[in-house]
Amino acid sequence: MRAMRLETVGQPLKFSELPIPQPGPGEVLVKVSACAVCRTDLHVVDGELPHAKLPLVPGHEIVGRIVARGTGAERFAIGARVGIPWLGHTCGVCSYCLSGRENLCDEPRFTGYQFDGGFATHVIADADFCFEIPRCYDDAHAAPLLCAGLIGYRSLVATGPATKLGIFGFGAAAHIVAQIARFEERRVFAFTRPEDRQAQDFARSLGCEWAGGTNLEPPEALDAAIIFAPVGDLVPIALSHIVKGGTLVLGGIYMSRVPSMPYSLLWGERVIRSVANLTRADGEAFLALAGRVPLKIAIETFPLEQANEALAHVRDGNLSGAAVLLP
C-alpha cells in the first residue's frame, strides 16, 4: 500500500510503499477513499502531542470501504462504507468507560496517533469504533465529519442552551458547528484573525450574523463561546464577551499557554471547560443529525502524496473549510 509516514517528529512526512496489513480479531481492513487533515495531525507531527507511535501514518478523519474482516468483526459487511474517527479503542472496564464517558478512558488508543491512520490507501480499525456514514455525503465531503464535525458537535452540546454563540477560529470544525447552530436557531458570531476577510466572508455565507477580528467587540454579549483556535491568549478575550453564568468551551486537544488574567473575567459563575475526544454515542447522534440538516462541507482536495502541502495549508489557515487527501 501507499502511505505518508511520520518517521521523525518535526520533520515532513515521507512517502512509503508498505505491505497491506491484515485485520486481527475484531478488526476490519478498510480501503481508504478519503481522509481529511485535522489540526490535531499537526500537533502530532510537531510533537505537541507526545509519545506518538513512530513510524506513524497520521490521519483520523477516514472514509472508506471494508475489504477484509478479522474473526468476530461481523458488525459491517464486506464492501460497507464506514467512517473511522480519532477514538480508536477504549479499555471498556475503567470507571469512565463504565459510566458512559469513554472519551475519558484511562487507557485509550487513538487513530493516527497510537494506531496507523488514514494518510494511506489502506488502514486497520476496530470494527466497534467505526461509523456508518449518511448517504447524502460523498466520501470526500463526509471525511471532515469524523473529527471536525464530531468534536465540534460535542463542543456545541457543552454550551447548553446558549442562544448567542461566539466561535473563535473559523476553520473546518467551526464551519460545521455554525451550520448546526443555525439549524438549531441559535445566533452565531464568528471571530477570526483580524486581517482574515476571507474567513469572515465565509462565516457570513454560512449564516453567521456577525463576523470580525478577535480585536473587535461583538455587537452583543454572548451566552457562550467555543474556541477552536489553539491560542491560549483567546481565553480572556472570549471571557470578556460572555454574560454572567455563561460557558466558554475549549474545543481543541492542544492549546498554547493560557495567560494570567483578572479573576473578574471569570467571576459571575462563568465556566471554562475543555472537550476531550468523543464517545461513540456522540458519533451516532451527530451523524444522524448530519443526515437531516444536511451540512454544506467546504473542502479542498489533495493527492495523498501532497499530504505535507495539505498540512502546511492547515497550519497557515489558508483554507475555507477542510483539506482532504484522496489516495
C-alpha positions in Angstrom: 0.0 0.0 0.0 1.0 3.6 -0.4 1.3 5.8 2.7 2.7 9.1 4.0 4.6 8.3 7.3 6.0 10.4 10.1 9.4 9.0 10.9 10.8 11.8 13.0 8.8 14.4 15.0 9.0 17.8 13.5 10.1 16.6 10.0 8.0 16.3 6.8 6.1 13.1 6.2 7.8 10.6 3.9 6.2 8.6 1.1 6.4 4.8 1.7 5.4 1.6 0.0 4.3 -0.8 2.7 2.7 -4.3 2.9 -1.1 -4.2 3.2 -1.9 -5.1 6.9 -4.2 -7.9 7.8 -7.0 -7.4 10.3 -6.8 -9.2 13.6 -9.8 -10.3 15.8 -12.5 -7.7 15.9 -10.7 -5.6 13.3 -11.5 -4.6 9.7 -9.3 -3.6 6.8 -10.6 -0.5 5.1 -9.6 0.7 1.6 -9.4 4.5 2.1 -11.4 6.7 -0.2 -10.7 10.0 1.6 -9.0 11.3 4.7 -9.4 14.8 6.0 -6.5 16.7 7.5 -7.0 17.9 11.1 -5.1 20.4 13.2 -4.6 17.5 15.6 -2.5 15.9 12.9 -0.3 19.0 13.1 0.0 18.7 16.8 1.1 15.0 16.4 3.6 15.8 13.6 5.1 18.8 15.6 5.4 16.8 18.8 3.0 18.9 20.7 1.1 15.7 21.5 4.0 13.5 22.8 4.6 9.7 22.7 3.2 9.1 19.2 3.9 5.7 17.7 6.9 6.0 15.3 7.0 5.5 12.5 3.4 6.6 12.2 0.8 7.0 9.4 -1.3 10.1 10.6 -4.9 10.8 9.8 -8.1 10.2 11.7 -11.0 11.5 9.6 -11.2 8.5 7.4 -13.9 7.3 4.9 -13.5 4.0 3.1 -14.9 0.6 2.3 -14.3 -2.7 4.2 -12.3 -5.1 2.1 -11.4 -7.7 4.8 -12.6 -8.7 8.3 -10.9 -10.4 11.2 -12.6 -13.0 13.3 -15.6 -11.6 15.2 -15.7 -8.4 13.2 -19.2 -9.0 11.8 -20.8 -5.7 12.5 -20.3 -4.5 8.9 -20.4 -6.4 5.7 -17.6 -6.6 3.2 -18.0 -3.6 0.9 -19.7 -1.4 3.6 -18.8 2.2 3.6 -17.6 3.3 7.1 -16.0 6.3 8.9 -13.1 5.9 11.2 -12.7 8.6 13.9 -9.9 9.7 16.3 -11.1 7.4 19.2 -9.8 4.0 18.0 -10.2 1.9 21.1 -11.0 2.0 24.8 -10.4 -0.4 27.7 -14.2 -0.9 28.5 -13.5 -1.5 32.2 -12.3 1.7 33.8 -14.8 3.9 35.7 -15.1 6.3 32.8 -16.0 3.6 30.3 -18.5 2.0 32.7 -20.2 5.4 33.3 -20.7 6.3 29.7 -17.7 8.6 29.5 -15.4 6.5 27.3 -13.9 9.7 25.9 -12.0 10.0 29.2 -10.9 6.3 29.2 -7.8 5.7 31.3 -6.2 3.5 28.5 -7.5 4.9 25.2 -5.8 4.4 21.8 -6.3 6.9 19.0 -6.3 6.6 15.2 -3.3 8.3 13.6 -1.5 8.5 17.0 -1.2 5.1 18.6 -2.7 3.3 15.5 -1.7 4.0 12.0 -4.2 6.2 10.3 -5.7 7.2 7.0 -2.9 9.0 5.2 -2.6 5.8 3.2 -4.5 3.6 0.8 -5.4 1.1 3.5 -6.0 1.2 7.2 -6.9 -1.2 10.0 -9.6 -0.3 12.5 -11.5 -1.8 15.4 -14.9 -2.5 13.9 -16.8 -1.4 17.1 -15.3 2.1 16.7 -16.4 2.6 13.1 -19.5 4.5 12.0 -22.0 4.3 9.2 -21.9 7.4 7.0 -25.1 9.2 6.0 -25.8 8.5 2.3 -26.3 12.2 1.4 -22.5 12.8 1.6 -19.9 11.6 -0.9 -16.6 10.2 0.5 -14.6 13.5 0.3 -17.3 15.6 1.9 -18.0 13.1 4.6 -14.4 12.8 5.8 -14.4 16.1 7.9 -17.4 14.9 9.8 -15.3 12.3 11.5 -13.4 14.8 13.7 -14.1 18.5 12.8 -17.8 17.5 12.9 -17.7 15.2 15.9 -15.6 17.4 18.2 -17.4 20.5 17.0 -20.7 18.8 17.9 -19.5 17.8 21.3 -18.3 21.3 21.9 -21.7 22.7 20.8 -23.6 20.4 23.2 -21.3 21.6 26.0 -22.6 25.2 25.5 -26.0 24.1 26.7 -29.0 26.1 25.6 -27.0 29.2 24.7 -28.8 31.3 22.1 -26.0 33.8 21.3 -22.9 31.8 20.4 -19.4 33.0 19.7 -17.0 30.9 17.7 -13.3 31.7 17.8 -11.2 30.4 14.9 -13.3 29.8 11.8 -11.8 26.6 10.2 -13.0 23.1 9.5 -14.8 22.5 12.8 -16.3 26.0 13.1 -17.8 25.9 9.6 -19.7 22.7 10.5 -20.7 23.9 14.0 -22.0 27.2 12.7 -24.4 25.4 10.4 -25.7 23.1 13.2 -26.1 26.1 15.5 -28.1 27.9 12.8 -30.2 24.7 12.2 -31.0 24.8 16.0 -32.0 28.5 15.6 -29.0 29.9 17.5 -27.4 33.2 16.6 -23.7 32.8 15.7 -20.9 35.4 16.0 -17.6 34.4 14.3 -14.2 35.7 15.4 -11.2 35.3 13.1 -7.7 36.7 12.8 -8.2 40.5 12.4 -6.9 40.6 8.8 -8.7 37.5 7.6 -11.5 39.0 5.5 -11.9 35.8 3.5 -12.8 33.8 6.7 -15.2 36.5 7.8 -17.0 36.4 4.5 -17.1 32.6 4.6 -18.6 32.8 8.1 -21.3 35.2 6.9 -22.1 33.0 3.9 -22.9 30.1 6.4 -25.4 32.2 8.4 -23.3 33.9 11.0 -24.9 37.2 11.7 -21.6 38.9 12.6 -18.0 38.2 11.8 -15.0 40.2 12.7 -11.5 40.0 14.1 -10.7 38.9 17.6 -9.6 42.5 18.3 -13.3 43.7 17.9 -16.2 43.7 20.3 -19.2 41.7 19.1 -22.5 43.7 18.8 -24.0 41.9 21.7 -22.8 40.0 24.8 -22.6 36.2 24.2 -24.3 33.4 26.2 -21.5 31.1 25.4 -18.4 30.7 23.1 -16.3 28.0 21.7 -12.6 28.4 21.0 -11.3 26.1 18.2 -8.0 28.1 17.5 -5.2 26.6 19.7 -4.4 30.0 21.1 -4.4 30.5 24.8 -4.5 34.2 24.6 -8.0 34.0 23.3 -9.4 32.7 26.6 -9.5 36.1 28.4 -10.7 37.8 25.3 -13.6 35.3 24.9 -14.5 35.5 28.6 -14.7 39.3 28.4 -17.6 38.9 25.8 -19.6 36.3 27.8 -22.5 37.1 30.1 -22.6 36.0 33.8 -23.4 32.3 34.1 -22.1 31.7 30.5 -19.8 28.9 29.3 -16.5 29.0 27.4 -15.7 25.7 25.7 -12.2 24.9 24.6 -12.6 22.7 21.6 -9.0 21.7 20.8 -6.8 18.8 22.0 -3.9 21.2 22.4 -3.7 24.9 23.2 -0.8 27.3 23.9 -0.4 28.6 27.4 -3.4 30.5 28.8 -2.2 33.8 30.2 -2.9 35.0 33.7 -6.0 37.2 33.9 -8.0 39.1 36.4 -10.5 37.0 38.4 -13.2 39.4 37.4 -13.3 37.9 33.9 -14.3 34.5 35.5 -16.4 35.8 38.4 -20.1 35.8 38.0 -20.3 32.0 37.7 -18.8 31.9 34.2 -17.5 28.5 33.3 -14.4 27.4 31.4 -14.4 23.7 30.2 -12.5 21.6 27.8 -13.8 19.0 25.4 -11.8 15.7 25.3 -12.1 13.3 22.4 -15.5 11.8 21.7 -17.8 8.9 22.6 -19.4 6.5 20.2 -22.7 7.9 21.3 -21.6 11.3 20.2 -20.8 9.9 16.8 -24.1 8.2 16.4 -26.0 11.3 17.5 -24.0 13.7 15.3 -24.1 11.6 12.1 -27.8 11.1 12.5 -28.2 14.9 12.8 -25.8 15.5 9.8 -28.1 13.3 7.7 -31.0 15.5 8.5 -29.6 19.0 8.1 -27.7 18.4 5.7 -24.5 20.3 6.0 -22.5 22.1 3.3 -19.0 20.8 3.8 -16.3 23.0 2.2 -13.2 21.1 1.2 -10.0 21.4 -0.8 -8.7 18.1 -2.1 -5.1 17.0 -2.4 -3.5 13.8 -3.7 -2.1 11.5 -1.0 1.5 12.3 -2.0 0.8 16.0 -1.2 0.0 15.4 2.4 2.8 17.8 3.5 1.3 20.6 1.4 -2.1 19.9 2.9 -0.7 20.1 6.4 1.0 23.4 5.5 -2.3 24.9 4.3 -3.9 23.8 7.6 -1.0 25.3 9.6 -1.2 28.6 7.8 -5.0 28.8 7.9 -5.2 29.1 4.1 -8.3 27.1 3.7 -12.1 27.8 3.8 -13.2 24.5 5.3 -11.2 21.3 5.4 -8.2 19.8 3.5 -9.0 16.3 2.3 -6.5 13.7 0.9 -7.7 11.4 -1.9 -5.5 8.3 -2.1 
